[in-house]
Amino acid sequence: MSGAHGTVHDGAVRDAAASARTAGRRVEEVLDRLAGSGDRAACDTAEELVRVLMEFYGAGLARVVDLLGRDPGRAAGEVLEALGGDELVAGLLALHGLHPDDVTTRIDRALQGLPQPVENAGFDAGSGELRLRTTGSAGCGCGGTLEAVERAARDALAGLAPEVTEVVLEAGPAPGPALLQIGAGPPGSARAGGRAPAPAAP
């Protein structure tokens, strides 16, 4: 059984290596076509894009190696949890549909790290729009405060939940009017909330 498993694994590794080589050749072909078109600006832009992507994926791979090397004796489940909880690696896994958690779980995890409390008011997977509602003092209606919370939410979600392409922040309900405490004592008594009359002078 182990021999069959090893054969399947080796075949998957060879397929992945072949796909990587094919992708590399395709990138070179696209760059060559752009260079041959005479559009220098488009060629420079494409080369910059490839360079940025290489740096991005290189940083992700370096982070994976670092996380794996910290405790080689960890169980597979713990390793996967560590990879999925890292912002950089989680973004790469989610981008390719490899993250072990679903999008709702990852959204909730990202929101937990915000400086102001917010709740998930609904995510539309079709449009990528996430509606958030403030639950604490950030719901005071102050534009600057709401904008800061919305910006922090976008930054947190970019890594853990790239499926979210738009964030709409709604202020929570305004606090209701203060309740008036009414006591059961006679008017003017301390129990009724008024001031008790001063005792008569002897």
PASEBA-1860 file (N, C-alpha, C; in nm, 3 decimals):
! residues 202
1> MSGAHGTV> 0.083/-0.121/0.000/0.000/0.000/0.000/0.086/0.126/0.000 ~ 0.190/0.123/0.085/0.278/0.238/0.090/0.350/0.259/-0.041 ~ 0.382/0.150/-0.110/0.448/0.164/-0.240/0.359/0.231/-0.341 ~ 0.229/0.195/-0.341/0.134/0.259/-0.433/0.119/0.406/-0.401 ~ 0.113/0.435/-0.269/0.101/0.575/-0.229/0.223/0.655/-0.274 ~ 0.340/0.595/-0.260/0.461/0.664/-0.303/0.463/0.689/-0.452 ~ 0.411/0.593/-0.530/0.406/0.610/-0.676/0.314/0.725/-0.715 ~ 0.196/0.732/-0.649/0.102/0.840/-0.677/0.164/0.975/-0.641
9> HDGAVRDA> 0.231/0.980/-0.525/0.294/1.104/-0.481/0.403/1.147/-0.579 ~ 0.486/1.053/-0.622/0.593/1.086/-0.716/0.535/1.137/-0.847 ~ 0.424/1.076/-0.891/0.361/1.121/-1.015/0.308/1.262/-1.002 ~ 0.250/1.295/-0.885/0.198/1.431/-0.862/0.311/1.533/-0.862 ~ 0.424/1.494/-0.803/0.539/1.584/-0.800/0.591/1.610/-0.941 ~ 0.598/1.503/-1.022/0.645/1.521/-1.161/0.549/1.609/-1.240 ~ 0.418/1.589/-1.220/0.320/1.671/-1.290/0.333/1.818/-1.251 ~ 0.353/1.843/-1.121/0.368/1.980/-1.074/0.493/2.045/-1.132
17> AASARTAG> 0.602/1.968/-1.137/0.726/2.022/-1.194/0.709/2.054/-1.341 ~ 0.640/1.965/-1.414/0.616/1.988/-1.556/0.529/2.111/-1.577 ~ 0.427/2.129/-1.490/0.340/2.247/-1.500/0.419/2.375/-1.475 ~ 0.509/2.369/-1.378/0.590/2.487/-1.347/0.679/2.524/-1.465 ~ 0.740/2.421/-1.530/0.824/2.448/-1.647/0.741/2.506/-1.761 ~ 0.621/2.452/-1.781/0.534/2.503/-1.886/0.495/2.648/-1.861 ~ 0.461/2.678/-1.734/0.425/2.815/-1.699/0.542/2.910/-1.723 ~ 0.663/2.866/-1.687/0.780/2.949/-1.709/0.802/2.979/-1.856
25> RRVEEVLD> 0.785/2.877/-1.941/0.801/2.898/-2.086/0.694/2.993/-2.140 ~ 0.572/2.983/-2.091/0.465/3.070/-2.137/0.493/3.215/-2.100 ~ 0.545/3.237/-1.979/0.580/3.373/-1.939/0.686/3.431/-2.032 ~ 0.787/3.350/-2.062/0.892/3.397/-2.151/0.837/3.428/-2.291 ~ 0.746/3.344/-2.339/0.686/3.368/-2.471/0.607/3.498/-2.474 ~ 0.529/3.524/-2.368/0.451/3.647/-2.362/0.543/3.769/-2.360 ~ 0.649/3.762/-2.280/0.743/3.874/-2.274/0.812/3.895/-2.408 ~ 0.846/3.785/-2.477/0.909/3.797/-2.608/0.815/3.861/-2.709
33> RLAGSGDR> 0.685/3.825/-2.702/0.588/3.885/-2.794/0.573/4.034/-2.769 ~ 0.571/4.072/-2.641/0.561/4.214/-2.608/0.685/4.290/-2.654 ~ 0.802/4.229/-2.636/0.925/4.294/-2.680/0.926/4.311/-2.831 ~ 0.871/4.211/-2.903/0.866/4.219/-3.049/0.764/4.317/-3.102 ~ 0.667/4.355/-3.018/0.563/4.447/-3.064/0.613/4.590/-3.074 ~ 0.724/4.619/-3.009/0.777/4.755/-3.012/0.717/4.847/-2.908 ~ 0.622/4.796/-2.829/0.560/4.878/-2.724/0.645/4.866/-2.598 ~ 0.738/4.958/-2.584/0.834/4.949/-2.474/0.765/4.964/-2.338
41> AACDTAEE> 0.664/5.052/-2.330/0.596/5.075/-2.202/0.524/4.948/-2.157 ~ 0.456/4.880/-2.251/0.385/4.757/-2.216/0.483/4.648/-2.174 ~ 0.596/4.641/-2.242/0.697/4.541/-2.209/0.755/4.565/-2.070 ~ 0.785/4.691/-2.039/0.839/4.724/-1.906/0.737/4.692/-1.796 ~ 0.609/4.723/-1.825/0.504/4.696/-1.727/0.490/4.546/-1.702 ~ 0.495/4.467/-1.807/0.483/4.322/-1.793/0.601/4.265/-1.715 ~ 0.721/4.312/-1.744/0.839/4.264/-1.671/0.831/4.301/-1.523 ~ 0.780/4.422/-1.495/0.765/4.463/-1.355/0.662/4.375/-1.284
49> LVRVLMEF> 0.553/4.343/-1.354/0.450/4.258/-1.296/0.507/4.120/-1.262 ~ 0.582/4.062/-1.354/0.643/3.932/-1.329/0.739/3.940/-1.210 ~ 0.815/4.047/-1.202/0.910/4.063/-1.092/0.838/4.073/-0.958 ~ 0.729/4.151/-0.955/0.653/4.166/-0.830/0.590/4.034/-0.788 ~ 0.536/3.960/-0.884/0.476/3.831/-0.852/0.580/3.733/-0.800 ~ 0.698/3.735/-0.862/0.806/3.646/-0.816/0.846/3.680/-0.672 ~ 0.854/3.809/-0.641/0.889/3.851/-0.506/0.780/3.809/-0.408 ~ 0.654/3.822/-0.449/0.541/3.786/-0.364/0.542/3.637/-0.332
57> YGAGLARV> 0.553/3.555/-0.435/0.554/3.411/-0.413/0.683/3.365/-0.343 ~ 0.793/3.432/-0.372/0.917/3.399/-0.303/0.907/3.426/-0.154 ~ 0.844/3.539/-0.117/0.825/3.569/0.025/0.733/3.466/0.090 ~ 0.631/3.423/0.016/0.540/3.322/0.069/0.611/3.189/0.093 ~ 0.693/3.148/-0.002/0.766/3.022/0.014/0.866/3.031/0.129 ~ 0.931/3.145/0.142/1.026/3.162/0.253/0.954/3.154/0.386 ~ 0.832/3.209/0.392/0.754/3.204/0.515/0.711/3.060/0.547 ~ 0.674/2.985/0.444/0.637/2.845/0.464/0.755/2.766/0.519
65> VDLLGRDP> 0.873/2.784/0.459/0.993/2.713/0.506/1.022/2.750/0.651 ~ 1.006/2.879/0.685/1.031/2.923/0.822/0.934/2.858/0.920 ~ 0.806/2.855/0.885/0.706/2.795/0.975/0.727/2.645/0.990 ~ 0.762/2.579/0.881/0.783/2.434/0.887/0.907/2.399/0.968 ~ 1.007/2.485/0.963/1.132/2.455/1.032/1.133/2.486/1.180 ~ 1.031/2.554/1.231/1.032/2.592/1.372/1.016/2.472/1.465 ~ 0.933/2.377/1.424/0.912/2.258/1.508/0.887/2.140/1.416 ~ 0.993/2.074/1.370/0.977/1.963/1.274/0.893/1.848/1.328
73> GRAAGEVL> 0.877/1.837/1.459/0.804/1.724/1.516/0.654/1.746/1.527 ~ 0.605/1.860/1.481/0.462/1.886/1.495/0.378/1.795/1.407 ~ 0.256/1.768/1.452/0.163/1.688/1.373/0.119/1.766/1.250 ~ 0.073/1.692/1.149/0.033/1.755/1.023/-0.078/1.857/1.044 ~ -0.173/1.825/1.133/-0.282/1.918/1.159/-0.234/2.049/1.218 ~ -0.136/2.042/1.307/-0.081/2.163/1.368/-0.005/2.246/1.266 ~ 0.066/2.178/1.177/0.140/2.249/1.073/0.044/2.323/0.981 ~ -0.064/2.254/0.942/-0.163/2.315/0.852/-0.230/2.434/0.919
81> EALGGDEL> -0.255/2.422/1.049/-0.316/2.533/1.122/-0.222/2.653/1.128 ~ -0.093/2.626/1.147/0.005/2.735/1.151/0.015/2.804/1.016 ~ 0.015/2.725/0.909/0.022/2.784/0.775/-0.103/2.866/0.745 ~ -0.220/2.811/0.782/-0.345/2.881/0.754/-0.365/3.005/0.837 ~ -0.298/3.013/0.953/-0.312/3.129/1.038/-0.214/3.240/1.009 ~ -0.116/3.214/0.924/-0.019/3.317/0.887/-0.077/3.403/0.776 ~ -0.072/3.535/0.792/-0.137/3.625/0.696/-0.085/3.608/0.554 ~ 0.046/3.603/0.538/0.103/3.593/0.404/0.072/3.458/0.340
89> VAGLLALH> 0.097/3.350/0.412/0.073/3.216/0.359/-0.077/3.193/0.339 ~ -0.159/3.241/0.433/-0.303/3.224/0.421/-0.356/3.290/0.294 ~ -0.301/3.406/0.261/-0.343/3.473/0.139/-0.312/3.392/0.014 ~ -0.195/3.331/0.011/-0.158/3.247/-0.104/-0.246/3.122/-0.110 ~ -0.271/3.060/0.005/-0.355/2.940/0.006/-0.497/2.972/-0.040 ~ -0.552/3.083/0.011/-0.688/3.121/-0.026/-0.696/3.159/-0.173 ~ -0.592/3.223/-0.223/-0.590/3.266/-0.362/-0.601/3.147/-0.457 ~ -0.548/3.033/-0.416/-0.549/2.914/-0.500/-0.649/2.808/-0.452
97> GLHPDDVT> -0.738/2.848/-0.359/-0.840/2.757/-0.312/-0.787/2.643/-0.228 ~ -0.676/2.665/-0.158/-0.611/2.559/-0.080/-0.622/2.581/0.071 ~ -0.684/2.690/0.114/-0.691/2.716/0.257/-0.787/2.617/0.324 ~ -0.748/2.561/0.440/-0.834/2.460/0.505/-0.964/2.517/0.561 ~ -0.971/2.647/0.589/-1.092/2.708/0.644/-1.176/2.771/0.533 ~ -1.309/2.773/0.553/-1.394/2.837/0.454/-1.386/2.989/0.469 ~ -1.444/3.060/0.374/-1.429/3.205/0.371/-1.492/3.271/0.492 ~ -1.605/3.219/0.541/-1.671/3.279/0.657/-1.583/3.271/0.781
105> TRIDRALQ> -1.519/3.156/0.800/-1.429/3.139/0.914/-1.312/3.235/0.905 ~ -1.257/3.250/0.784/-1.142/3.340/0.766/-1.182/3.486/0.784 ~ -1.302/3.523/0.742/-1.350/3.659/0.762/-1.362/3.689/0.912 ~ -1.423/3.596/0.985/-1.439/3.616/1.129/-1.303/3.627/1.199 ~ -1.205/3.547/1.153/-1.072/3.553/1.214/-1.006/3.688/1.188 ~ -1.024/3.740/1.067/-0.966/3.871/1.035/-1.032/3.982/1.116 ~ -1.162/3.973/1.136/-1.233/4.078/1.209/-1.198/4.080/1.357 ~ -1.156/3.966/1.410/-1.121/3.959/1.551/-0.998/4.044/1.584
113> GLPQPVEN> -0.915/4.071/1.486/-0.794/4.147/1.511/-0.810/4.297/1.496 ~ -0.932/4.344/1.468/-0.953/4.488/1.448/-0.953/4.562/1.582 ~ -0.908/4.689/1.581/-0.905/4.765/1.707/-1.044/4.801/1.757 ~ -1.146/4.803/1.668/-1.283/4.833/1.707/-1.371/4.713/1.677 ~ -1.468/4.683/1.762/-1.553/4.565/1.739/-1.650/4.586/1.624 ~ -1.653/4.490/1.534/-1.750/4.490/1.423/-1.803/4.349/1.408 ~ -1.918/4.336/1.342/-1.975/4.205/1.317/-2.005/4.189/1.169 ~ -2.003/4.065/1.125/-2.030/4.032/0.986/-2.180/4.044/0.963
121> AGFDAGSG> -2.221/4.140/0.879/-2.363/4.162/0.851/-2.404/4.095/0.721 ~ -2.314/4.022/0.657/-2.349/3.950/0.535/-2.240/3.960/0.430 ~ -2.208/3.844/0.370/-2.108/3.839/0.263/-2.172/3.783/0.137 ~ -2.158/3.855/0.028/-2.210/3.812/-0.102/-2.094/3.754/-0.182 ~ -2.091/3.621/-0.193/-1.980/3.556/-0.262/-1.978/3.591/-0.410 ~ -2.093/3.622/-0.468/-2.097/3.655/-0.610/-2.030/3.787/-0.643 ~ -2.057/3.889/-0.563/-2.000/4.022/-0.588/-1.874/4.047/-0.509 ~ -1.850/3.967/-0.403/-1.733/3.988/-0.317/-1.755/4.097/-0.215
129> ELRLRTTG> -1.881/4.144/-0.200/-1.909/4.254/-0.106/-1.935/4.199/0.034 ~ -1.868/4.257/0.131/-1.887/4.221/0.271/-1.944/4.341/0.344 ~ -2.058/4.321/0.409/-2.119/4.427/0.489/-2.083/4.404/0.636 ~ -2.033/4.508/0.699/-1.995/4.503/0.839/-2.079/4.602/0.918 ~ -2.098/4.571/1.045/-2.174/4.661/1.133/-2.093/4.683/1.260 ~ -2.078/4.809/1.298/-2.005/4.838/1.421/-2.090/4.797/1.541 ~ -2.025/4.752/1.646/-2.097/4.708/1.765/-2.052/4.782/1.890 ~ -1.951/4.868/1.878/-1.901/4.939/1.995/-1.905/5.088/1.974
137> SAGCGCGG> -1.808/5.156/2.034/-1.805/5.302/2.029/-1.779/5.356/1.890 ~ -1.729/5.269/1.798/-1.702/5.317/1.663/-1.828/5.351/1.590 ~ -1.943/5.306/1.641/-2.070/5.334/1.576/-2.128/5.468/1.614 ~ -2.046/5.563/1.655/-2.096/5.693/1.699/-2.138/5.780/1.583 ~ -2.109/5.739/1.461/-2.147/5.819/1.345/-2.040/5.916/1.302 ~ -1.927/5.917/1.370/-1.818/6.007/1.330/-1.753/5.953/1.203 ~ -1.755/6.032/1.095/-1.706/5.984/0.967/-1.563/5.936/0.973 ~ -1.476/6.013/1.042/-1.336/5.974/1.048/-1.316/5.841/1.116
145> TLEAVERA> -1.390/5.816/1.223/-1.377/5.691/1.297/-1.422/5.573/1.211 ~ -1.535/5.588/1.145/-1.586/5.481/1.060/-1.490/5.453/0.944 ~ -1.434/5.556/0.887/-1.338/5.537/0.777/-1.215/5.463/0.825 ~ -1.169/5.494/0.945/-1.050/5.425/0.999/-1.080/5.277/1.022 ~ -1.198/5.247/1.075/-1.235/5.107/1.098/-1.249/5.033/0.966 ~ -1.310/5.098/0.868/-1.327/5.035/0.736/-1.193/5.007/0.671 ~ -1.100/5.101/0.683/-0.967/5.082/0.626/-0.893/4.968/0.695 ~ -0.904/4.962/0.828/-0.840/4.852/0.903/-0.901/4.718/0.864
153> ARDALAGL> -1.031/4.715/0.842/-1.097/4.590/0.801/-1.047/4.545/0.665 ~ -1.034/4.638/0.571/-0.984/4.602/0.437/-0.844/4.544/0.446 ~ -0.759/4.608/0.525/-0.621/4.560/0.537/-0.616/4.419/0.597 ~ -0.698/4.395/0.700/-0.698/4.263/0.766/-0.754/4.155/0.674 ~ -0.855/4.190/0.596/-0.921/4.091/0.509/-0.838/4.060/0.385 ~ -0.753/4.153/0.345/-0.675/4.133/0.222/-0.589/4.008/0.229 ~ -0.536/3.978/0.347/-0.450/3.861/0.360/-0.526/3.733/0.383 ~ -0.623/3.736/0.476/-0.692/3.613/0.515/-0.810/3.578/0.425
161> APEVTEVV> -0.872/3.678/0.366/-0.991/3.652/0.284/-0.988/3.736/0.157 ~ -0.902/3.703/0.060/-0.895/3.782/-0.063/-1.023/3.773/-0.146 ~ -1.115/3.684/-0.111/-1.243/3.678/-0.182/-1.324/3.805/-0.160 ~ -1.297/3.875/-0.050/-1.366/4.000/-0.021/-1.305/4.111/-0.104 ~ -1.382/4.165/-0.197/-1.331/4.270/-0.285/-1.387/4.408/-0.250 ~ -1.490/4.412/-0.167/-1.549/4.539/-0.126/-1.600/4.528/0.016 ~ -1.575/4.632/0.097/-1.620/4.635/0.236/-1.713/4.755/0.253 ~ -1.833/4.729/0.304/-1.929/4.835/0.332/-1.954/4.834/0.483
169> LEAGPAPG> -1.920/4.943/0.548/-1.933/4.951/0.693/-2.058/5.030/0.730 ~ -2.141/4.970/0.814/-2.262/5.035/0.861/-2.248/5.064/1.009 ~ -2.292/5.185/1.050/-2.289/5.218/1.192/-2.395/5.138/1.265 ~ -2.361/5.092/1.385/-2.456/5.016/1.465/-2.570/5.104/1.512 ~ -2.672/5.046/1.571/-2.786/5.124/1.619/-2.744/5.223/1.726 ~ -2.804/5.343/1.721/-2.773/5.445/1.821/-2.827/5.403/1.956 ~ -2.759/5.440/2.065/-2.808/5.402/2.198/-2.943/5.466/2.227 ~ -3.033/5.393/2.291/-3.166/5.444/2.322/-3.161/5.549/2.431
177> PALLQIGA> -3.277/5.618/2.455/-3.280/5.722/2.559/-3.262/5.662/2.697 ~ -3.204/5.741/2.785/-3.183/5.694/2.921/-3.316/5.675/2.992 ~ -3.328/5.570/3.071/-3.450/5.542/3.145/-3.455/5.625/3.272 ~ -3.574/5.679/3.301/-3.593/5.759/3.421/-3.631/5.666/3.535 ~ -3.555/5.669/3.642/-3.583/5.586/3.758/-3.693/5.651/3.841 ~ -3.803/5.580/3.862/-3.915/5.631/3.941/-3.933/5.541/4.062 ~ -3.928/5.599/4.179/-3.943/5.520/4.300/-4.089/5.509/4.342 ~ -4.115/5.431/4.450/-4.252/5.408/4.496/-4.288/5.491/4.617
185> GPPGSARA> -4.198/5.573/4.668/-4.226/5.652/4.787/-4.309/5.775/4.756 ~ -4.350/5.849/4.856/-4.428/5.973/4.835/-4.343/6.079/4.769 ~ -4.407/6.175/4.698/-4.332/6.281/4.631/-4.241/6.354/4.728 ~ -4.121/6.381/4.679/-4.025/6.456/4.759/-3.942/6.371/4.851 ~ -3.976/6.241/4.862/-3.897/6.155/4.951/-3.771/6.111/4.882 ~ -3.672/6.068/4.957/-3.546/6.021/4.900/-3.571/5.898/4.818 ~ -3.669/5.813/4.854/-3.696/5.690/4.780/-3.753/5.718/4.643 ~ -3.829/5.831/4.633/-3.889/5.866/4.505/-3.793/5.936/4.415
193> GGRAPAPA> -3.672/5.955/4.456/-3.573/6.019/4.372/-3.560/6.166/4.399 ~ -3.647/6.224/4.487/-3.636/6.365/4.520/-3.552/6.384/4.643 ~ -3.550/6.503/4.693/-3.472/6.533/4.813/-3.563/6.531/4.934 ~ -3.527/6.458/5.034/-3.608/6.451/5.155/-3.610/6.584/5.225 ~ -3.725/6.625/5.282/-3.730/6.754/5.352/-3.641/6.756/5.475 ~ -3.584/6.874/5.503/-3.498/6.886/5.621/-3.581/6.875/5.746 ~ -3.529/6.813/5.849/-3.605/6.802/5.975/-3.631/6.940/6.036 ~ -3.748/6.957/6.102/-3.784/7.087/6.161/-3.694/7.114/6.280
201> AP> -3.662/7.242/6.296/-3.578/7.282/6.408/-3.653/7.266/6.537 ~ -3.590/7.220/6.643/-3.659/7.203/6.773/-3.701/7.338/6.831
END
